[in-house]
């Protein structure tokens, strides 16, 4: 959900991993089209330099919200209360 006054900033990999509570490998698996864990809806990284990338915090928050909606709907269809 986009909030009009939400501050937009760049999340580096370490912050992304902490925010999502996953490892670096998981983030890269979600980004890799050849991985069985590839997630097409995962936010694309922004190139910050030759060896540096980051993610838009607003795009990451939107992705988290969309996954939360998906998990709630799949739990509801399975008869699980959250």
ChimeraX attribute file (.defattr): number of C-alpha atoms within 10 A of each C-alpha:
attribute: neighborCount
match mode: 1-to-1
recipient: residues
	/A:1	11
	/A:2	10
	/A:3	7
	/A:4	6
	/A:5	6
	/A:6	9
	/A:7	8
	/A:8	10
	/A:9	11
	/A:10	17
	/A:11	19
	/A:12	17
	/A:13	18
	/A:14	12
	/A:15	13
	/A:16	19
	/A:17	16
	/A:18	11
	/A:19	13
	/A:20	12
	/A:21	10
	/A:22	12
	/A:23	14
	/A:24	13
	/A:25	10
	/A:26	15
	/A:27	18
	/A:28	14
	/A:29	16
	/A:30	18
	/A:31	19
	/A:32	14
	/A:33	12
	/A:34	9
	/A:35	11
	/A:36	9
	/A:37	14
	/A:38	16
	/A:39	14
	/A:40	11
	/A:41	11
	/A:42	16
	/A:43	19
	/A:44	14
	/A:45	17
	/A:46	14
	/A:47	11
	/A:48	12
	/A:49	8
	/A:50	6
	/A:51	6
	/A:52	11
	/A:53	15
	/A:54	19
	/A:55	20
	/A:56	16
	/A:57	18
	/A:58	19
	/A:59	17
	/A:60	19
	/A:61	15
	/A:62	15
	/A:63	16
	/A:64	17
	/A:65	14
	/A:66	14
	/A:67	14
	/A:68	12
	/A:69	12
	/A:70	12
	/A:71	13
	/A:72	15
	/A:73	13
	/A:74	12
	/A:75	13
	/A:76	12
	/A:77	10
	/A:78	9
	/A:79	9
	/A:80	10
	/A:81	8
	/A:82	7
